[in-house]
Amino acid sequence: MLGKASEIKTTHISADFDRFGSHLERWKNNFAHVEIIDIKFSAVSVPEKGERVHALIIYKEGVTHE
């Protein structure tokens, strides 16, 4: 069971293609105590501005990792 809806949280990360990986790693390091349920990725190419990558992270707090 995934848990109650009140226990599920989300966050959104967005960055240009070159910096996205480091943003995602930083978030994972800062939230190492959570259980990631799913990550939804999308990418958009903006003329003259390059590519943007987005991630919707669905997670649950209060999980103990043993």
C-alpha positions as CSV (number, residue, x, y, z in Angstrom):
1,M,0.0,0.0,0.0
2,L,1.3,3.4,-0.9
3,G,-0.3,5.2,2.1
4,K,-2.9,7.7,2.8
5,A,-3.3,10.6,0.4
6,S,-2.3,13.0,3.3
7,E,1.1,11.2,3.5
8,I,2.0,11.6,-0.2
9,K,3.9,14.8,-1.2
10,T,5.1,16.2,-4.5
11,T,7.8,18.6,-5.7
12,H,8.7,19.9,-9.0
13,I,12.3,20.4,-10.4
14,S,13.0,22.3,-13.5
15,A,16.3,23.3,-15.1
16,D,18.1,23.6,-18.4
17,F,19.3,20.3,-19.8
18,D,23.0,20.8,-18.7
19,R,22.1,21.5,-15.0
20,F,19.2,19.2,-14.5
21,G,21.2,16.2,-13.2
22,S,22.9,18.2,-10.5
23,H,19.6,19.8,-9.4
24,L,18.0,16.3,-9.1
25,E,21.0,14.9,-7.2
26,R,21.0,17.9,-4.8
27,W,17.3,17.3,-4.1
28,K,17.9,13.5,-3.5
29,N,20.7,14.3,-1.1
30,N,18.7,16.9,0.8
31,F,15.7,14.5,1.0
32,A,17.5,11.2,1.6
33,H,15.1,10.3,4.3
34,V,12.0,10.0,2.0
35,E,10.7,7.2,0.0
36,I,10.4,8.1,-3.7
37,I,7.3,6.6,-5.1
38,D,7.6,7.8,-8.7
39,I,9.3,10.5,-10.8
40,K,7.6,11.8,-14.0
41,F,10.0,13.4,-16.5
42,S,9.3,15.8,-19.3
43,A,11.4,17.9,-21.6
44,V,10.7,20.9,-23.7
45,S,12.7,22.6,-26.4
46,V,12.3,26.3,-26.5
47,P,13.6,28.1,-29.6
48,E,16.6,30.3,-28.8
49,K,16.6,29.2,-25.2
50,G,17.5,25.6,-25.4
51,E,16.0,22.6,-23.6
52,R,14.3,22.5,-20.3
53,V,13.8,19.3,-18.3
54,H,11.1,19.0,-15.6
55,A,10.6,16.3,-13.0
56,L,7.5,15.8,-10.8
57,I,8.7,13.8,-7.8
58,I,6.1,11.9,-5.8
59,Y,7.3,10.9,-2.4
60,K,6.4,9.9,1.1
61,E,8.1,11.3,4.3
62,G,8.7,9.5,7.6
63,V,10.1,6.3,6.1
64,T,12.9,4.6,7.8
65,H,15.5,3.0,5.5
66,E,17.2,-0.1,7.1
